[in-house]
């Protein structure tokens, strides 16, 4: 998927009221908890620090509440950890009676750079409206302020943009009322490895802060339900909070508003009503099959799985239409597939792997709900695997290749290994070669890294999987992350697929999966 925007507003869509009604009946209760700031800080420019800024203690919270602010002054408060919620505070005048409104500007940041670098300098290609900032004009003082908009932050910068010269401002009772639909308690991590325990804690907080009325992809941006993120969140949810009803709600939301031919959208808006986005991705629609497969295994809810099986089956049928006569997914400019944020990546081989992977899950579901399809699915599975081995395997390089340019990438190896193309010894050799002779077309997101770890474990490379988790997610922890980021390149931490680190999501759903590996595999 490139930077181009997919516009399909004229495509006919179909609503399934029975599915949407069930989704509405599963809207979760949000648990609210007030959180006070832990520190008042001074931000110092430091080229050696993450994103160019480091925090120094400034004063106590009590001292902040005694301070009087004039026009042009500001303060940064630190809540100590990543939070999602609603800010409230009291504002008082000091000096002469206030003879003009007080103009405040509040800036919210998941990272320190977001409250230190002016948003006016932003030149990314995503809308600047995602940058978290709010202006307030207080006509009457004192005032009790409760912001109606939900924010996602660790840091809040309060700037006094304008007051008259006759009075000053004081602040008091700063609170962030945090919200999540995750239960208060989560089973503890049983790993004996202290570094993995720390990674697990960050993973769990990442998932918790993304659990709202749906599994959001990121509570700062995009704040909605994406199928690729849901798939990974549901896995971590299985071994942590076990909110299977929230997974069920999300499945019904995707099934409730589809393209007229039955294809599920890549993401869904839920307010003011459920509207599927006009973005359709080959791999994301197929992942509906995998989410349903895992939901049935985890929740043991046969009734829901049986009801949604026709929706899952339709995703496979639509994917089969894209096959050429040899059983290979056609590569052209008229399709959309995600795989990873990697502009130079050819995605044909990886897409073939995703289809095989999801067909294997569809076969398992068909055995339970539509056994007359089993023979055809088995034959199709063998055909797709054989075609992938014939078309994509390059024995000279010892790698799978993709596209007319015969590109070698991490993504192609990972997805065809996960799809179990070739014999086990071949797949093991591919994963070992990835570690010793890495392709230049690299991995850019924790999303693809998740599948890399899964492929290592599938091939029995347990020690290497642990090492890679520590080297990647552990490096984010060492940088000070208290939730895991949307994108991360250890060699280039400021990398952004959107043109600016300010717009990146620093609490992102697809990054929370180390907890699943650590807990499920007993790492």
N, C-alpha and C positions, 0 to 999 in steps of 0.2 A: 504494500500500500504506500503510495507516494504522498507528497504534500498536496496533490490535487484533491479537491473536495468532490465526493460522490453525490451527485444530485439526481434523485429519482422521484421527484415530487409528483410526477404524473402517473406513476405506476399504480394500478388499482390495488387496493388493500381490502382485506376482509376481516370483520370482527366476529369473534365467537363468544357471544354473551355468557354462555354457561361457564366457560373457562374464566372469563373476567370476573364473574360473580364469585367464583370460588377464590380467586386471587384476592378480591376485596375482603372476603371473610377471614383471610389469613393475615391481614395487616397487623404487625406486631405492636405491642406496647413499647414505648421508648422509656428507658430507665434514665432518670435525671439525677445528677449529683453535682452540688456546687463545689467549685475548686477555686481556692485563693492563690494569688501569685506567690511564688516562692522567693523571688529576688527582684531587685531593681538593678539594672545593669547599665554599663556604658559600652558601646560598640566601638572597637578600635580597628582601623584598617590594618591588615596584616597579610602580606602576600604569601606567607607560609601557612596561613590558616585556611580551613575549608571555605571555598567560595570567596576568600579574601577578607574575612572578618572574624574577629574573636571577641568574646564577651569578658568584661571585667566587672567585679562587684562595684556598685556605686553607693548604695545606702540601704538601710532597712526599709521595710514596708511602712513601719511607723513614722520614719523620717519623711518618706514620700508624702504621707497623709498630712504632715505639718508644713510641707513646702508650698509656697505661693508662686504661681506661674504667671508671667507676663507674656505679651504678644511675642511670638518668635521662639519661645522656649518649648522644649519637648522632653519626653522621658520614655524609656523602653522598659517594659515589665516582662518578666520571664515566669511562665507557669511551671517550669521545671521539666515538662514532658509534653509530648504532642497531645492536643485536646481538640475535640469537636463540640461546639456548643454555642451558647448565646451569652454575650457580654452584658453585664450590668454594672453600674457605678453611680455614686452620688457626686454632684458638682456644686460647689459653694463659691460665693464671691467673697473677696477680702478687700478691705479699704472702703472707699466711698460706695454709695449705692450704685449698682450697675446701671449705666445710662446708655447701653448699646447691647445688642445680642453678642453672645460668645460663640465664635466660630472655631470648632474643633475638627481636626482630621485624625481619624484612627486608621492605622495600617496594621494588618495582620500577616504574620509570617510563620510558615512551618520551619523555615530556616532564617538565620540572622540576616543574610543578604537581602531578603525580601523586605525587611523594614529599614534597611540602610541605603539601598540604591534606589534612586528616584524612578518611579514608574513612568515618568514622562520620557525616559530614555528607552523604553521598551520598543523593540522592533521585530518581535516574533510574528509568526504568521497565524497563530491562534488569536482569537479576539482578546483585546486588552481588558474586556469586562470581567475576565476571570481573575484579574489581579485584585487582591482583597483589600479594599480601601473604602472608607465611608466618611463623608463630611456631615457634621451636625451643626445646626444653629440653635442655640439655647436662648430663647427670648426672655425666659423668666428664671431667675436664680433665687434660692437653691433649686436644683432639679434632680429628680430621680430618673436616671436614664436606663432603659432596657432595650437593647437593640433587637429589632424583630427578625433580622437576617441571621442565619446560622453561619458561623465562621469556623475555620479550621486553622489552628495555630499552636505554636509554643510561645511566640513572642508577639507583643502588642506595643506599637509605638503610638503615643498620644502627643499630638502637636497642637499647640495653641496658635491657630492661624491668625486670629484677630480678636482683640478686646480693646476697649477704650483705655486711655491712659489714666482713667480715674479709679480703675479697680483691677484686681488680679483674681486668679482662680485657684481653688484647692479641690483635690479629689479625695474620695473616701469610698470604702466598702466595695472595692473592685472584686468582682466575682465572675467566673465563667461557669455557667450552668451547662455541664457536659451532658450529651445525649448519646445513647447507643441502645440497640435492641438485644445486645449480647447479655446473657445472664451475668450476675455479679461474680459468680465463682466459675473457675475453670480448673479441671484436673491438673495437678502439678506435672511438670516435666520430670521424668525419672532418669534422665541421662546423668551419668556420673562425671561427665566432661563439663567443666566450668564454662568453657567458651561456647559449647553447644547450648548450655543452659541460658547464657546471655542472648544468643541468637534466637532461641525459642521465645524468650520474653518479648523481644522486639517483634517477632513474627505474630505473636498472640495479640499484642497491642495494635499492630497494623490491621489485623482482621477485625478486632473489636471496634475500632474507630470507623471502619468501612461498613459495619453492620448497622444499618438504619432501618427505614421501612422496606428497603430491599438491600441486597448485597451491592453496595455502591462500588464502582471501580476506584474512585478516590473521593474523599469527602471535601476536598478543595476543588477538584476538576477531574472528571466531568460530572460527578455527583449523580450518576445514573447507572442503570443495570446493563452491563455488557456481558455477552455470553461467554467470551473467552475468559474473562475475569471470574464470572460466576463458577465456571468449571473448577478453577483452582481454589476459590474460596470454599466451595462445598467440600472439597477434600480436607482442608484444614479444619473446617467446622466439624467434620466427622470425629476428629481426634481431640477436639477442644470443647467447644460450647454445645455441640450436638443439637443445634436449632434446626432440625430437619423440616419443621413447618415453614421456615423462611426459605429453604431451598424449594420446597413444594410451591410456595407462593410465586417464586420467580419462574419456575417452569410453566405455571399457568399463565403468567403474564406474557411470556414469549409465545405460547400457544394461542393466546387470546386475540392477537392482532398480527396477521401475517400478510405476506404478498398474496395476490389472488391465486397464484399457482401453489400456495402452501409453504413457500420458503419463509423461514423465520428470519427476522431482522437480526443484525449484529448487536443492536442495543435497543432499549425501550425507555421511553419517558413515562412517568407514572402520574404526573400532575400537569394540568388540572384533571386530566383523565389519561388512561393508558393509550399511548400512541407509539407504535413501532417506528423507529427512525427509518428514513429512506436510504439506509446504508446496508448493503447485503454482501457478506463475505463468504466465500466458498468454505473456508475452514471453520469459521464461527458457526455457520448454520449446521454443519455436521456435528459440532460439539454438543448440540442438543441431545443427540443420541447418547453420547458419553455421560452427560450429566444425569440423564434418566437412568442409565445403567448403574451408575454409582449410587444414585438416590435409592433405587430399589434394593441394592445390596446393603445399604446403611440403614434405611428406615424400615425395610421389609414391608412396604406399603404396596401390595399387589394391586389394589383397586386404582390408585392414582397412576401407577405405571401402565396398567392395562388401558386406562382411558387416554393416556397421552402417547401410547405406542404408535397409533396411526400418524401422529405429527412427526415422530422420530423416523418412522419408515419413509415418510415423504421426503425428508432431507436426503436420505440415501438415494431414492429414486431420481431426485433432481441432480444429484452429483453424478449418477450413472450416465445422464444425458451428455455430460461433458467429456465422456471417454471417446477416444478414437477407436478404429476397428481393431487395433492391437491391444486395447485395454489400458492405454495411457491417458492421463488427464491432459487435454489439449492446452497448449500454452499460446496465449494471444493477448492482444491489448484490450479485449472487451470483457475481462473478468477481474474480479477483485478477490485477493486472498491476502491475509495478514502475515502470519508466520513470525515476523520480527520487524522492529523498526530498523531496516537496513536497506537503504536506497538502491544499492548495487546488487542486491540479492536476487537471483533467479529462483522462483518459488515452485517450479513445476514438480521437481522430484519430492520436495517437502510436502506439497499438496497431495501427491500420490500416496505418501506415507500417512497423512492425516486420514484420507479416505479409507485406506486399508485398516488402519487402527480403529476407526469408528465402525466400519463394517464388521469387524470382529465383535464389537459390543452389540451391534445390531443383530448379529447371528444369535448371540446369547439371549437377547430379548425375544427374537422370533421363536426360538425353541419353547418359550413359555407362553407366548400370546398368539402366534400365527405359524404353527409348525409346518404348514404346507409350503412356506417360503424357505425352509431350511436348506433343502437340496440346492435350490437356485443360488442362495446366498453362499453356500460352501463352494459351489462351482465358480461363482464370480470372485470369491476371495482368492482362490488358487490362481485364477486367470490374472488378477491384478498383481499378485506377488510375482508370478512368473514373468509378466511383462516388465515389471519394475527391475527385476534382476537382469533381464535381457537388454533393456533400453538404457538403464542408468549405471550399471556396474562397469567400471574400468579396471580391468585386472592389472594393467601396467602400473597405474597409480595406487592401486589398493584402496580406491575411494569410489563412492557414488558420484556421478556427475549429473548436471541439470541443464536443460535448455540447449538451444542450437550452439551456443558457445562452449558447451561441455564444462560448465562452471563447477568448481569444487568449493563447497561451503560447509560450515559447521551445521547449518540447518538441514541440509540434505542428508548428511550422515545421521544426525540425531533422529529425524523422523522416519527414515527407512529402517533404522535399527529398532525403534519403538514398534514399527509395523511388522517386525520379524521377517523382513525380506532377506533371503539368503540363509545359509546354514549357521548354526550358533557360533562355530569357530570363526567364520567370516565376520560376523557382527562384533565378536570380541576383538578381533584384530583391528577392525575399523575404529572402535573406541580407544584402543591402545594407541593407534596411529594418531588420532586426534590430539592425544596428550603429548606425543613426542614430535609430531610434525603438523602443527596447527595450520589450517588453511587461512588465506588472507581475508576471505569473506567471513568476518567474525560474528560474534554474538553481541548485541547491543543492549539487551534488556534482561531483567530478572525473569521475564516470561519465558524466553528461550532457554535461559540458564536452568529453569525448573526442568525442562524436558531433557536437557543435557544430564542433569543429576539422575533423572528417572532412567535414562538409557544406560548410564554407568551401573546403576543398581540392577537393572534388568540383566546385564551381562555379568553380574557377580563381582563387579569392581567396587566393593564396599569401602575399602580404605581410600581409594581415589575419590569416591563420592564425598566422604567426610572432609578430605583435604580441600576439595573444590568449594564445598559449603563454607568452610572457614576462610578460604582465600577470597571469596566473593562477598557473601553476606557478612562474614566476620569483618571484612575491611570496612563496610559501611558502619558497623558498630564501632570500630576503632576510630572512624571519622566523627563519631558522636551521634549517629542516627539513633533516635528512639522509636522510629517507625521506618519501614523499608521503602525505598524510593522506586518511582516508576521506571527510571532509566539510570544506569550506573555503568561507567567504564572506569575501572580502577586506574588506568593510565591517563584518562582525561575526565576527571570527576565533574567538570562543568559541561559535559556534553549534553545537548538538548536536541531532539528531533524537530523541535518547534522554533528554533532560532534564538532561544533565550532561556537561561536557567531559572529566571524568575517565574516562568509559567509552568515549569515541571511540577509534577505531583510528587510530594515527598512522603506521602502515606498512600500506598497504592496496592490494590487488591492482589494483583498478579505476583507481587513480591513476597507474599506472606508464607510461602510454602515450605521453608525449612522446618517449621514445626511439624508438618505432615511427615517429612522424611525422618526427622529425629524421633518422633513418637511411634510411627507405624513400624519403622525398621529397627527400633531400639538402638539407635546410634549412640 
